[in-house]
Amino acid sequence: MSEVVSLAFQACREQRILRITYVTGEGNKTVRDIDVYWVDHCHLDAVCRLRKDLRHFRMDRIHAAELLPETFERDPELAVLLKYGGLAAPREGIPKLPGPRRPLAGAPREEKV
């Protein structure tokens, strides 16, 4: 299984499509091409190209993985959503943003009327 985890991390880092052989809870085996967005050692969140939707995969149910040469373009909004609120994301919650920011030097300022 460590090879599967390693390939999943590589697919996420390089934005390459990962082909997995996945066994469902009912024992059905499927082959899926996925765009990996989030990985830890137990789970991964990805966009499944077969279902055209976000899916959550358990690592212990992935029986084989192959890194494909094709790449995908990561959707930045989905990446943020998964990082802070996805199924495999840590449950610490979204960090608080810093207080008011100063305008950039030379930027037009909002005038009070």
Contact map, one row per residue, 1 for C-alpha under 8 A:
11111000000000000000000000000000000000000000000000000000001100100000000000000000000000000000000000000000000000000
11111100000000000000000000000000000000000000000000000000000000000000000000000000000000000000000000000000000000000
11111110000000000000000000000000000000000000000000000000000000000000000000000000000000000000000000000000000000000
11111111000000000000000000000000000000000000000000000000001001111000000000000000000000000000000000000000000000000
11111111100000000000000000000000000000011000000000000000001000000000000000000000000000000000000000000000000000000
01111111110000000000000000000000000000000000000000000000000000000000000000000000000000000000000000000000000000000
00111111111000000100000000000000000000000000000000000000000000001110000000000000000000000000000000000000000000000
00011111111100000100000000000000000100100001000000000000000000000000000000000000000000000000000000000000000000000
00001111111110000000000000000000000000100000000000000000000000000000000000000000000000000000000000000000000000000
00000111111111010000000000000000000000000000000000000000000000000000000000000000000000000000000000000000000000000
00000011111111111100000000000000001100000000000000000000000000000010000000000000000000000000000000000000000000000
00000001111111110000000000000000001111100000000000000000000000000000000000000000000000000000000000000000000000000
00000000111111110000000000000000000000000000000000000000000000000000000000000000000000000000000000000000000000000
00000000011111110000000000000000000000000000000000000000000000000000001000000000000000000000000000000000000000000
00000000001111111000000000000000001100000000000000000000000000000000001111000000000000000000000000000000000000000
00000000011111111100000000000000001100000000000000000000000000000011111100000000000000000000000000000000000000000
00000000001000111110000000000000111100000000000000000000000000000011111100000000000000000000000000000000000000000
00000011001000011111000000000000111100000000000000000000000000001111000000000000000000000000000000000000000000000
00000000000000001111100000000011110000000000000000000000000000001111000000000000000000000000000000000000000000000
00000000000000000111110000000011110000000000000000000000000001111100000000000000000000000000000000000000000000000
00000000000000000011111000001111000000000000000000000000000001111000000000000000000000000000000000000000000000000
00000000000000000001111100001111000000000000000000000000000011110000000000000000000000000000000000000000000000000
00000000000000000000111111111100000000000000000000000000000011100000000000000000000000000000000000000000000000000
00000000000000000000011111111100000000000000000000000000000010000000000000000000000000000000000000000000000000000
00000000000000000000001111110000000000000000000000000000000000000000000000000000000000000000000000000000000000000
00000000000000000000001111110000000000000000000000000000000000000000000000000000000000000000000000000000000000000
00000000000000000000001111111000000000000000000000000000000000000000000000000000000000000000000000000000000000000
00000000000000000000001111111100000000000000000000000000000000000000000000000000000000000000000000000000000000000
00000000000000000000111100111110000000000000000000000000000000000000000000000000000000000000000000000000000000000
00000000000000000000111100011111000000000000000000000000000000000000000000000000000000000000000000000000000000000
00000000000000000011110000001111100000000000000000000000000000000000000000000000000000000000000000000000000000000
00000000000000000011110000000111110000000000000111000000000000000000000000000000000000000000000000000000000000000
00000000000000001111000000000011111000000000000111000000000000000000000000000000000000000000000000000000000000000
00000000000000001111000000000001111100000000011110000000000000000000000000000000000000000000000000000000000000000
00000000001100111100000000000000111110000000011110000000000000000000000100000000000000000000000000000000000000000
00000001001100111100000000000000011111100001111000000000000000000000000000000000000000000000000000000000000000000
00000000000100000000000000000000001111100001111000000000000000000000000001000010010000000000000000000000000000000
00000000000100000000000000000000000111110001110000000000000000000000000000000000011000011000000000000000000000000
00000001100100000000000000000000000111111111100000000000000000000000000000000000000000010000000000000000000000000
00001000000000000000000000000000000001111111000000000000000000000000000000000000000000010000000000000000000000000
00001000000000000000000000000000000000111110000000000000001000000000000000000000000000000000000000000000000000000
00000000000000000000000000000000000000111111000000000000011100000000000000000000000000000000000000000000000000000
00000000000000000000000000000000000000111111100000000001111000000000000000000000000000010000000000000000000000000
00000001000000000000000000000000000111110111110000000001111000000000000000000000000000010000000000000000000000000
00000000000000000000000000000000000111100011111000000111100000000000000000000000010001110000000000000000000000000
00000000000000000000000000000000011111000001111100000111100000000000000000000000000000000000000000000000000000000
00000000000000000000000000000000011110000000111110011110000000000000000000000000000000000000000000000000000000000
00000000000000000000000000000001111000000000011111111110000000000000000000000000000000000000000000000000000000000
00000000000000000000000000000001111000000000001111111000000000000000000000000000000000000000000000000000000000000
00000000000000000000000000000001100000000000000111110000000000000000000000000000000000000000000000000000000000000
00000000000000000000000000000000000000000000000111111000000000000000000000000000000000000000000000000000000000000
00000000000000000000000000000000000000000000001111111100000000000000000000000000000000000000000000000000000000000
00000000000000000000000000000000000000000000001110111110000000000000000000000000000000000000000000000000000000000
00000000000000000000000000000000000000000000111100011111000000000000000000000000000000000000000000000000000000000
00000000000000000000000000000000000000000000111100001111100000000000000000000000000000000000000000000000000000000
00000000000000000000000000000000000000000011110000000111110000000000000000000000000000110000000000000000000000000
00000000000000000000000000000000000000000011110000000011111011000000000000000000000000000000000000000000000000000
00000000000000000000000000000000000000000111000000000001111111000000000000000000000000000000000000000000000000000
10011000000000000000000000000000000000001111000000000000111111000000000000000000000000000000000000000000000000000
10000000000000000000000000000000000000000100000000000000011111100000000000000000000000000000000000000000000000000
00000000000000000000011100000000000000000000000000000000111111100000000000000000000000000000000000000000000000000
00010000000000000001111000000000000000000000000000000000111111111000000000000000000000000000000000000000000000000
10010000000000000001111000000000000000000000000000000000000111111000000000000000000000000000000000000000000000000
00010000000000000001110000000000000000000000000000000000000001111100000000000000000000000000000000000000000000000
00010010000000000111100000000000000000000000000000000000000001111110000000000000000000000000000000000000000000000
00000010000000000111000000000000000000000000000000000000000000011111000000000000000000000000000000000000000000000
00000010001000011110000000000000000000000000000000000000000000001111100000000000000000000000000000000000000000000
00000000000000011110000000000000000000000000000000000000000000000111111000000000000000000000000000000000000000000
00000000000000011000000000000000000000000000000000000000000000000011111000000000000000000000000000000000000000000
00000000000000011000000000000000000000000000000000000000000000000001111100000000000000000000000000000000000000000
00000000000001111000000000000000000000000000000000000000000000000001111110000000000000000000000000000000000000000
00000000000000111000000000000000001000000000000000000000000000000000011111000000000000000000000000000000000000000
00000000000000100000000000000000000000000000000000000000000000000000001111100000000000000000000000000000000000000
00000000000000100000000000000000000010000000000000000000000000000000000111110110000000000000000000000000000000000
00000000000000000000000000000000000000000000000000000000000000000000000011111110000000000000000000000000000000000
00000000000000000000000000000000000000000000000000000000000000000000000001111111000000000000000000000000000000000
00000000000000000000000000000000000000000000000000000000000000000000000000111111100000000000000000000000000000000
00000000000000000000000000000000000000000000000000000000000000000000000001111111110000000000000000000000000000000
00000000000000000000000000000000000010000000000000000000000000000000000001111111111000000000000000000000000000000
00000000000000000000000000000000000000000000000000000000000000000000000000011111111100000000000000000000000000000
00000000000000000000000000000000000000000000000000000000000000000000000000001111111111000000000000000000000000000
00000000000000000000000000000000000011000000100000000000000000000000000000000111111111111000000000000000000000000
00000000000000000000000000000000000001000000000000000000000000000000000000000011111111001100000000000000000000000
00000000000000000000000000000000000000000000000000000000000000000000000000000001111111001110110000000000000000000
00000000000000000000000000000000000000000000000000000000000000000000000000000000111111101110110000000000000000000
00000000000000000000000000000000000000000000100000000000000000000000000000000000111111111000000000000000000000000
00000000000000000000000000000000000000000000100000000001000000000000000000000000010011111000000000000000000000000
00000000000000000000000000000000000001110011100000000001000000000000000000000000010001111100000000000000000000000
00000000000000000000000000000000000001000000000000000000000000000000000000000000011111111110000000000000000000000
00000000000000000000000000000000000000000000000000000000000000000000000000000000001110011111100000000000000000000
00000000000000000000000000000000000000000000000000000000000000000000000000000000000110001111100000000000000000000
00000000000000000000000000000000000000000000000000000000000000000000000000000000000000000111111000000000000000000
00000000000000000000000000000000000000000000000000000000000000000000000000000000000110000111111000000000000000000
00000000000000000000000000000000000000000000000000000000000000000000000000000000000110000001111100000000000000000
00000000000000000000000000000000000000000000000000000000000000000000000000000000000000000001111110000000000000000
00000000000000000000000000000000000000000000000000000000000000000000000000000000000000000000011111000000000000000
00000000000000000000000000000000000000000000000000000000000000000000000000000000000000000000001111100000000000000
00000000000000000000000000000000000000000000000000000000000000000000000000000000000000000000000111111000000000000
00000000000000000000000000000000000000000000000000000000000000000000000000000000000000000000000011111000000000000
00000000000000000000000000000000000000000000000000000000000000000000000000000000000000000000000001111100000000000
00000000000000000000000000000000000000000000000000000000000000000000000000000000000000000000000001111110000000000
00000000000000000000000000000000000000000000000000000000000000000000000000000000000000000000000000011111000000000
00000000000000000000000000000000000000000000000000000000000000000000000000000000000000000000000000001111101010000
00000000000000000000000000000000000000000000000000000000000000000000000000000000000000000000000000000111111000000
00000000000000000000000000000000000000000000000000000000000000000000000000000000000000000000000000000011111000000
00000000000000000000000000000000000000000000000000000000000000000000000000000000000000000000000000000001111100000
00000000000000000000000000000000000000000000000000000000000000000000000000000000000000000000000000000011111110000
00000000000000000000000000000000000000000000000000000000000000000000000000000000000000000000000000000000011111000
00000000000000000000000000000000000000000000000000000000000000000000000000000000000000000000000000000010001111100
00000000000000000000000000000000000000000000000000000000000000000000000000000000000000000000000000000000000111110
00000000000000000000000000000000000000000000000000000000000000000000000000000000000000000000000000000000000011111
00000000000000000000000000000000000000000000000000000000000000000000000000000000000000000000000000000000000001111
00000000000000000000000000000000000000000000000000000000000000000000000000000000000000000000000000000000000000111
